[in-house]
Amino acid sequence: MKPLPLKDLLVPVKGQITQGLFNPMIKHVTTNQVNLKSNTLFINRKRAEINKEAWRNCRSCAILTDQLHFPASDIPHVTIVKVNDIEQAYWAFIDLYRGQFDLPVIGVTGTCGKSTIKEMVKQILSKDYRIQGTYLSNNGINLNLSYLLGIEENTEAAVFEMGVAYPGNLKTSCRYFRPGIGVIANIGIDHLHGCKTIEGYRSAKAEMLEGLGNKGTLVLNADDEQIALIDLSAYKGKVWKVGTRPSADFQISRIRAEQGTMNYTLTFAGKSYLFSVPGYSDHDVFNAAAAIAAVYAMGMEVKAAGERLRTFRHLERHLEVVEGMNGCKVIDDTWSSNPTSAEAALKTAKRIAGEKKLVGILGHMGQLGAYSTGFHRKIGERAAELGFDLLVAVGAEAKPIAQGALAKGMDSDRVFWCRHQEEAHNILEHFVDKETIVLVKASMESSMKLLLRKIRKQDN
């Protein structure tokens, strides 16, 4: 973070020093005593009891608190700042710190693809800018403070992935980061446990507009039916639409798959560009086009942006194709799973397999609430419709996947439900060979690490 003198915080947080140094230099900020070190400001947002041992070796540190849950004499070397309302003081600090920087910030959300778009934006910009961004697909709101503090004096641009687990989630993330450019990649089916309904989930994603202050630049998927239902009447900024439809500003056409590469034409403002991006599905093309649109909003040329994605490397466990046991090919897509990404993975696996045998190893999809059983069944039905040769559902909550496949007429000797990963491995061991493609798809909540260690050749 950019170091700040404690005295600069006092007026914004409405704080008064009741003990200690008047002006230590703050070089770290945390809301967790586990992360203490010298020159740290601990914002006691949860009103936790003070751990004297944790503070023993801290020097030039301060505590921001609205309730003293400890004798100040226990930590006489620590500066204590008393505030009236710790929550108000916390957000005052967020506003103060973010206000130190005038830089372009891109926020990316979507049911799936947001991590890839974020990484693509980072790759395009990193040649010209010092970039701060979210790490891998880790977008939990509890990480936002550390990501914000990762903006430093030499940071020139930032791109943040923003998840939506419940209403208000995205609005809060936007308050941390203040994006001027927002991307909504798609709105499928996910997080119904927190958002209750598909309409509620759509509304939670649409918080991006308010998060942008109804200004700036909004990049939308022109092909997405749920996005088309978002009310844009209050939005006063620019809108760039990306997709295959004629209404798209960044129009995608002539998509061609060729040995792990997706070739496509992107047309914008009357000019057409021939681009390629590593990948196996149309989604890779859309993600690339969305990233290009986002950096164009920063002033990047379309041609230069598209060319920089020719060497893009996908994140691990995001449709990662690797060598597997018995000479098979394994498609590892186990970072996360929801009905939208699961169906996309099934289609992509079918395209990759061609005439080869196709196996699906599917775990449960989390955060679906009361809709869980129905959506798991639908994924099983979809696998049967696409002609999977073998389907193995793994885990207690994945049983409806197998039931759905059977209900669609898939042969019972080609559909299995396994409680444990070891059972799935035993089934695979006698079925797969060099003429087999194996898709492993699961939510991070139902880890497939044990199974993957056994079937991925590089892990054996």
C-alpha positions as CSV (number, residue, x, y, z in Angstrom):
1,M,0.0,0.0,0.0
2,K,0.9,3.6,-0.2
3,P,2.2,4.6,3.3
4,L,0.0,7.1,5.1
5,P,0.7,9.2,8.2
6,L,-1.9,8.3,10.9
7,K,-2.7,12.0,11.3
8,D,-4.1,12.0,7.8
9,L,-6.8,9.5,8.8
10,L,-8.1,11.2,12.0
11,V,-10.5,13.7,10.4
12,P,-12.0,11.4,7.8
13,V,-12.6,8.6,10.3
14,K,-13.7,11.1,13.0
15,G,-11.1,9.6,15.3
16,Q,-9.3,10.8,18.4
17,I,-6.0,9.4,19.8
18,T,-6.5,8.2,23.3
19,Q,-3.1,6.6,23.7
20,G,0.3,6.4,22.1
21,L,2.1,8.2,19.3
22,F,0.5,11.1,17.5
23,N,1.7,10.2,14.0
24,P,3.1,6.7,13.3
25,M,3.5,5.9,9.6
26,I,0.9,3.4,8.4
27,K,2.3,0.9,5.9
28,H,-0.2,-2.0,6.4
29,V,-3.9,-2.2,7.2
30,T,-5.8,-5.2,8.3
31,T,-9.1,-6.2,10.0
32,N,-7.5,-9.5,11.3
33,Q,-5.0,-9.6,14.2
34,V,-3.4,-12.7,12.6
35,N,-1.8,-10.3,10.0
36,L,-0.1,-7.9,12.4
37,K,3.4,-6.5,11.9
38,S,5.1,-3.2,12.5
39,N,3.5,0.0,11.1
40,T,0.1,-1.7,10.9
41,L,-3.3,-0.1,11.4
42,F,-5.7,-2.7,12.8
43,I,-9.3,-1.7,12.1
44,N,-11.3,-3.6,14.7
45,R,-14.4,-3.9,12.5
46,K,-15.6,-7.1,14.2
47,R,-15.0,-5.6,17.7
48,A,-12.7,-8.5,18.6
49,E,-11.0,-9.0,21.9
50,I,-7.4,-7.8,21.7
51,N,-4.8,-10.5,21.7
52,K,-1.9,-9.1,23.8
53,E,0.6,-11.7,22.5
54,A,-0.2,-10.8,18.9
55,W,0.8,-7.2,19.6
56,R,3.9,-7.9,21.6
57,N,6.4,-7.3,18.9
58,C,4.5,-4.7,16.8
59,R,6.1,-1.3,16.6
60,S,4.5,2.0,15.4
61,C,1.1,0.3,15.2
62,A,-2.4,1.6,15.8
63,I,-5.8,0.3,16.6
64,L,-9.0,1.9,15.2
65,T,-11.9,1.0,17.5
66,D,-15.2,2.2,18.8
67,Q,-15.2,0.0,21.8
68,L,-12.3,-0.8,24.1
69,H,-12.6,-4.5,24.8
70,F,-9.3,-4.5,26.7
71,P,-7.3,-2.4,29.2
72,A,-5.2,0.0,27.2
73,S,-2.4,-0.6,29.7
74,D,-2.1,-4.1,28.3
75,I,-0.5,-2.7,25.1
76,P,1.0,0.6,26.1
77,H,3.2,0.8,23.0
78,V,0.3,0.8,20.6
79,T,-1.6,3.9,19.5
80,I,-5.3,3.7,20.1
81,V,-7.7,5.8,17.9
82,K,-11.2,6.0,19.3
83,V,-14.1,6.5,16.8
84,N,-17.8,6.8,17.3
85,D,-18.8,4.1,14.7
86,I,-16.3,1.6,13.5
87,E,-18.2,0.7,10.4
88,Q,-18.5,4.3,9.3
89,A,-14.7,4.7,10.1
90,Y,-13.9,1.6,8.0
91,W,-15.6,3.0,4.9
92,A,-14.1,6.4,5.5
93,F,-10.7,4.8,5.4
94,I,-11.6,2.9,2.2
95,D,-12.8,6.2,0.5
96,L,-9.7,8.0,1.7
97,Y,-7.3,5.4,0.4
98,R,-9.0,4.9,-2.9
99,G,-9.1,8.6,-3.3
100,Q,-5.3,8.8,-3.3
101,F,-5.2,7.4,-6.9
102,D,-6.5,8.6,-10.2
103,L,-6.2,5.6,-12.5
104,P,-8.3,3.6,-14.9
105,V,-10.1,0.7,-13.2
106,I,-11.9,-2.1,-15.0
107,G,-14.4,-4.3,-13.1
108,V,-15.4,-7.7,-14.5
109,T,-18.4,-9.8,-13.5
110,G,-20.4,-12.6,-15.1
111,T,-21.6,-16.1,-14.3
112,C,-18.6,-17.6,-16.1
113,G,-15.6,-16.3,-18.0
114,K,-14.9,-13.4,-15.7
115,S,-11.6,-14.8,-14.6
116,T,-10.5,-15.3,-18.1
117,I,-11.5,-11.8,-19.2
118,K,-9.7,-10.3,-16.3
119,E,-6.5,-12.2,-17.1
120,M,-6.8,-11.3,-20.8
121,V,-7.1,-7.6,-19.8
122,K,-4.1,-7.9,-17.6
123,Q,-2.1,-9.5,-20.4
124,I,-3.0,-6.8,-22.9
125,L,-2.2,-3.9,-20.5
126,S,0.8,-5.3,-18.8
127,K,3.1,-4.3,-21.7
128,D,2.3,-0.6,-21.2
129,Y,1.1,-0.4,-17.6
130,R,1.9,-1.4,-14.0
131,I,-1.2,-3.4,-13.2
132,Q,-2.9,-4.4,-10.0
133,G,-5.6,-7.1,-10.2
134,T,-7.4,-9.9,-8.4
135,Y,-5.4,-13.2,-8.1
136,L,-6.5,-16.2,-10.2
137,S,-10.3,-16.6,-9.6
138,N,-10.1,-15.5,-5.9
139,N,-12.9,-12.9,-5.8
140,G,-14.3,-13.3,-2.3
141,I,-15.4,-10.0,-0.9
142,N,-13.3,-10.6,2.2
143,L,-10.2,-10.2,-0.1
144,N,-11.2,-6.8,-1.4
145,L,-9.4,-4.7,1.2
146,S,-6.1,-6.5,0.4
147,Y,-6.6,-6.0,-3.3
148,L,-7.4,-2.3,-2.8
149,L,-4.3,-1.9,-0.7
150,G,-2.3,-3.5,-3.6
151,I,-2.8,-0.2,-5.5
152,E,0.4,1.6,-4.8
153,E,2.1,4.9,-6.0
154,N,3.5,3.2,-9.1
155,T,0.2,1.5,-10.1
156,E,-1.0,2.8,-13.4
157,A,-4.2,0.7,-14.0
158,A,-6.2,-2.0,-12.3
159,V,-8.6,-4.8,-13.2
160,F,-10.7,-6.6,-10.6
161,E,-12.9,-9.6,-10.9
162,M,-16.1,-9.2,-9.0
163,G,-18.3,-12.1,-7.9
164,V,-21.9,-12.0,-6.9
165,A,-23.0,-14.4,-4.1
166,Y,-25.9,-12.3,-2.8
167,P,-27.7,-8.9,-3.5
168,G,-25.4,-6.0,-2.6
169,N,-22.2,-8.0,-3.1
170,L,-21.3,-6.3,-6.4
171,K,-22.3,-2.8,-5.1
172,T,-19.9,-3.3,-2.2
173,S,-17.0,-4.4,-4.4
174,C,-17.6,-1.3,-6.6
175,R,-17.3,0.9,-3.5
176,Y,-13.9,-0.5,-2.8
177,F,-12.5,-0.3,-6.3
178,R,-14.6,2.5,-8.1
179,P,-14.4,1.1,-11.6
180,G,-14.8,3.4,-14.5
181,I,-15.2,0.5,-16.9
182,G,-17.5,-2.4,-16.1
183,V,-17.9,-5.7,-18.0
184,I,-20.9,-8.0,-17.6
185,A,-19.8,-11.1,-19.4
186,N,-23.0,-13.1,-19.1
187,I,-25.8,-13.9,-16.7
188,G,-26.6,-17.6,-16.4
189,I,-27.5,-19.6,-13.4
190,D,-25.6,-19.5,-10.2
191,H,-25.7,-18.4,-6.5
192,L,-29.4,-19.0,-6.2
193,H,-28.8,-19.8,-2.6
194,G,-28.0,-16.2,-1.9
195,C,-30.0,-14.5,-4.6
196,K,-33.1,-16.8,-4.3
197,T,-34.3,-16.5,-7.9
198,I,-32.9,-16.0,-11.4
199,E,-34.4,-12.6,-11.4
200,G,-32.7,-11.8,-8.1
201,Y,-29.4,-13.0,-9.5
202,R,-29.9,-10.8,-12.6
203,S,-30.6,-7.8,-10.5
204,A,-27.5,-8.5,-8.4
205,K,-25.4,-8.5,-11.5
206,A,-27.0,-5.3,-12.7
207,E,-25.6,-3.6,-9.7
208,M,-22.6,-2.9,-11.9
209,L,-24.5,0.0,-13.4
210,E,-24.9,1.7,-10.0
211,G,-21.4,0.7,-9.2
212,L,-20.2,2.7,-12.1
213,G,-22.2,5.7,-10.9
214,N,-24.4,5.2,-14.0
215,K,-21.6,6.7,-16.0
216,G,-18.3,5.5,-17.5
217,T,-18.2,2.6,-19.9
218,L,-20.3,-0.6,-19.7
219,V,-19.3,-3.6,-21.8
220,L,-22.2,-6.0,-22.3
221,N,-22.8,-9.4,-24.0
222,A,-25.1,-8.6,-26.9
223,D,-26.1,-12.3,-27.2
224,D,-27.2,-12.8,-23.6
225,E,-30.9,-12.9,-23.0
226,Q,-30.7,-12.1,-19.3
227,I,-28.5,-9.1,-20.0
228,A,-31.0,-7.8,-22.5
229,L,-33.5,-7.6,-19.7
230,I,-31.4,-5.1,-17.7
231,D,-33.0,-1.7,-17.5
232,L,-30.5,0.8,-18.9
233,S,-32.7,3.8,-18.7
234,A,-30.8,5.4,-15.8
235,Y,-27.4,4.7,-17.2
236,K,-25.8,7.8,-18.8
237,G,-22.4,6.4,-19.8
238,K,-21.2,4.6,-22.9
239,V,-22.4,1.1,-23.7
240,W,-20.3,-1.2,-25.9
241,K,-22.0,-4.5,-26.9
242,V,-20.0,-7.5,-27.8
243,G,-21.3,-10.6,-29.6
244,T,-22.4,-12.2,-32.8
245,R,-25.6,-10.3,-33.3
246,P,-25.8,-7.4,-35.8
247,S,-26.5,-5.1,-32.9
248,A,-23.1,-5.7,-31.4
249,D,-20.6,-2.8,-31.5
250,F,-17.8,-5.4,-31.4
251,Q,-19.2,-8.0,-33.7
252,I,-17.8,-11.5,-33.7
253,S,-18.0,-13.6,-36.9
254,R,-16.3,-16.5,-38.8
255,I,-15.3,-18.4,-35.7
256,R,-13.1,-21.4,-36.6
257,A,-11.5,-24.0,-34.2
258,E,-8.1,-25.3,-35.1
259,Q,-5.9,-27.5,-32.9
260,G,-6.3,-25.6,-29.6
261,T,-6.7,-22.2,-31.3
262,M,-9.9,-20.2,-32.0
263,N,-9.7,-18.0,-35.1
264,Y,-12.3,-15.3,-35.5
265,T,-13.1,-12.0,-37.2
266,L,-13.9,-9.0,-35.0
267,T,-15.6,-6.0,-36.6
268,F,-15.7,-2.6,-34.9
269,A,-16.4,0.9,-36.3
270,G,-16.4,-0.4,-39.9
271,K,-13.1,-2.2,-39.6
272,S,-12.6,-5.9,-39.5
273,Y,-9.7,-7.7,-37.8
274,L,-8.5,-11.3,-38.1
275,F,-7.6,-12.5,-34.6
276,S,-6.8,-15.8,-32.9
277,V,-6.8,-16.8,-29.3
278,P,-5.7,-20.1,-27.6
279,G,-8.8,-22.1,-26.6
280,Y,-11.4,-24.7,-27.6
281,S,-14.8,-22.9,-27.6
282,D,-16.7,-19.9,-28.8
283,H,-16.6,-18.7,-25.2
284,D,-12.9,-18.1,-25.6
285,V,-13.6,-15.8,-28.5
286,F,-16.2,-13.9,-26.6
287,N,-13.9,-13.5,-23.6
288,A,-11.2,-12.1,-25.9
289,A,-13.6,-9.7,-27.6
290,A,-14.9,-8.5,-24.3
291,A,-11.3,-7.9,-23.0
292,I,-10.5,-6.0,-26.2
293,A,-13.6,-3.8,-25.8
294,A,-12.7,-3.0,-22.2
295,V,-9.1,-1.9,-23.0
296,Y,-10.4,0.0,-26.0
297,A,-12.4,2.0,-23.5
298,M,-9.1,2.9,-21.9
299,G,-7.7,4.1,-25.2
300,M,-6.0,1.0,-26.4
301,E,-6.1,0.3,-30.2
302,V,-8.2,-2.7,-31.2
303,K,-5.6,-4.3,-33.4
304,A,-2.8,-4.1,-30.8
305,A,-5.1,-5.5,-28.1
306,G,-6.2,-8.5,-30.2
307,E,-2.7,-9.3,-31.3
308,R,-1.5,-9.5,-27.7
309,L,-3.9,-12.3,-27.0
310,R,-2.4,-14.7,-29.5
311,T,-0.1,-16.0,-26.7
312,F,-2.7,-16.0,-23.9
313,R,-2.3,-18.7,-21.3
314,H,-5.4,-19.9,-19.7
315,L,-5.7,-20.3,-15.9
316,E,-5.2,-23.8,-14.5
317,R,-8.3,-25.9,-14.0
318,H,-10.2,-23.7,-16.5
319,L,-10.8,-26.1,-19.5
320,E,-7.2,-27.2,-19.1
321,V,-6.4,-30.0,-21.6
322,V,-3.7,-32.4,-20.4
323,E,-2.4,-35.9,-21.0
324,G,-4.1,-38.6,-19.0
325,M,-3.8,-42.2,-17.9
326,N,-3.8,-44.9,-20.6
327,G,-3.1,-42.2,-23.2
328,C,-6.4,-40.4,-22.9
329,K,-6.9,-36.6,-22.9
330,V,-8.2,-35.0,-19.8
331,I,-10.2,-31.7,-19.8
332,D,-9.7,-30.3,-16.3
333,D,-12.5,-27.8,-15.6
334,T,-12.7,-28.1,-11.9
335,W,-12.1,-24.6,-10.6
336,S,-15.9,-24.1,-10.2
337,S,-19.2,-25.2,-11.7
338,N,-22.7,-23.9,-12.2
339,P,-25.4,-24.9,-14.7
340,T,-24.2,-22.4,-17.2
341,S,-20.5,-23.3,-17.1
342,A,-21.3,-27.0,-16.9
343,E,-23.3,-27.0,-20.1
344,A,-20.6,-25.0,-21.8
345,A,-18.0,-27.5,-20.7
346,L,-20.1,-30.4,-22.0
347,K,-20.4,-28.8,-25.4
348,T,-16.7,-27.9,-25.6
349,A,-15.8,-31.5,-24.6
350,K,-18.1,-32.8,-27.4
351,R,-16.3,-30.5,-29.9
352,I,-12.9,-31.6,-28.8
353,A,-13.8,-35.3,-28.8
354,G,-15.0,-35.4,-32.4
355,E,-15.2,-39.2,-33.1
356,K,-13.4,-40.3,-30.0
357,K,-15.1,-41.8,-26.9
358,L,-16.4,-39.1,-24.6
359,V,-16.5,-39.5,-20.8
360,G,-17.9,-37.1,-18.3
361,I,-16.9,-37.0,-14.6
362,L,-19.3,-34.6,-13.0
363,G,-19.4,-33.3,-9.4
364,H,-22.1,-31.3,-7.7
365,M,-22.7,-27.6,-8.4
366,G,-22.9,-25.5,-5.3
367,Q,-25.0,-22.4,-4.2
368,L,-28.2,-23.5,-6.1
369,G,-30.5,-23.5,-3.1
370,A,-33.9,-25.0,-3.7
371,Y,-33.2,-25.4,-7.4
372,S,-30.2,-27.7,-6.9
373,T,-31.8,-31.1,-7.7
374,G,-33.6,-29.9,-10.8
375,F,-30.4,-28.3,-12.3
376,H,-28.3,-31.3,-11.5
377,R,-30.8,-33.5,-13.4
378,K,-30.8,-31.1,-16.4
379,I,-27.0,-31.4,-16.7
380,G,-27.3,-35.2,-16.7
381,E,-30.0,-34.9,-19.4
382,R,-27.7,-32.6,-21.4
383,A,-24.8,-35.1,-21.3
384,A,-27.1,-37.8,-22.6
385,E,-28.4,-35.6,-25.4
386,L,-24.9,-34.8,-26.5
387,G,-24.0,-38.4,-26.7
388,F,-21.5,-39.0,-23.9
389,D,-20.3,-42.6,-23.9
390,L,-19.8,-42.8,-20.2
391,L,-21.1,-40.6,-17.4
392,V,-19.9,-40.8,-13.8
393,A,-21.5,-38.5,-11.2
394,V,-19.3,-38.1,-8.1
395,G,-20.5,-37.2,-4.6
396,A,-23.8,-37.4,-2.7
397,E,-25.3,-34.2,-4.1
398,A,-24.4,-35.3,-7.7
399,K,-26.7,-38.3,-7.8
400,P,-29.5,-36.4,-9.7
401,I,-27.0,-35.9,-12.6
402,A,-27.0,-39.7,-13.1
403,Q,-30.7,-39.8,-12.7
404,G,-31.2,-37.2,-15.4
405,A,-29.0,-39.1,-17.8
406,L,-30.9,-42.3,-17.3
407,A,-34.2,-40.5,-17.7
408,K,-33.0,-39.3,-21.1
409,G,-32.4,-42.9,-22.2
410,M,-28.7,-43.3,-21.6
411,D,-27.8,-47.0,-21.1
412,S,-27.7,-47.9,-17.5
413,D,-24.4,-49.7,-17.9
414,R,-22.8,-46.4,-19.1
415,V,-24.1,-44.3,-16.2
416,F,-22.6,-44.5,-12.7
417,W,-23.1,-42.7,-9.4
418,C,-20.1,-42.8,-7.0
419,R,-20.0,-41.5,-3.5
420,H,-16.2,-41.4,-3.6
421,Q,-13.6,-40.5,-6.1
422,E,-11.8,-43.8,-5.7
423,E,-14.9,-45.6,-7.2
424,A,-14.8,-43.2,-10.2
425,H,-11.1,-44.0,-10.8
426,N,-11.8,-47.7,-10.8
427,I,-14.5,-47.3,-13.4
428,L,-12.3,-45.1,-15.6
429,E,-9.3,-47.4,-15.4
430,H,-11.0,-50.1,-17.4
431,F,-12.7,-47.8,-20.0
432,V,-10.3,-45.0,-21.1
433,D,-7.6,-45.3,-23.7
434,K,-5.8,-43.1,-26.2
435,E,-9.1,-42.7,-28.1
436,T,-10.9,-41.2,-25.1
437,I,-11.6,-37.6,-24.0
438,V,-12.4,-37.3,-20.3
439,L,-14.1,-34.1,-19.0
440,V,-13.8,-33.5,-15.3
441,K,-16.2,-30.8,-14.1
442,A,-17.0,-29.9,-10.6
443,S,-17.4,-27.0,-8.1
444,M,-14.5,-26.1,-6.0
445,E,-16.7,-27.1,-3.1
446,S,-16.4,-30.7,-4.2
447,S,-12.7,-31.1,-4.8
448,M,-11.7,-33.7,-7.4
449,K,-8.0,-33.4,-6.5
450,L,-7.6,-37.0,-5.5
451,L,-9.2,-38.3,-8.8
452,L,-7.2,-35.8,-10.9
453,R,-3.9,-36.9,-9.3
454,K,-4.6,-40.4,-10.5
455,I,-5.9,-39.7,-14.0
456,R,-3.7,-36.8,-15.1
457,K,-0.5,-38.2,-16.5
458,Q,1.7,-35.3,-15.3
459,D,0.5,-36.0,-11.8
460,N,1.1,-39.7,-11.7
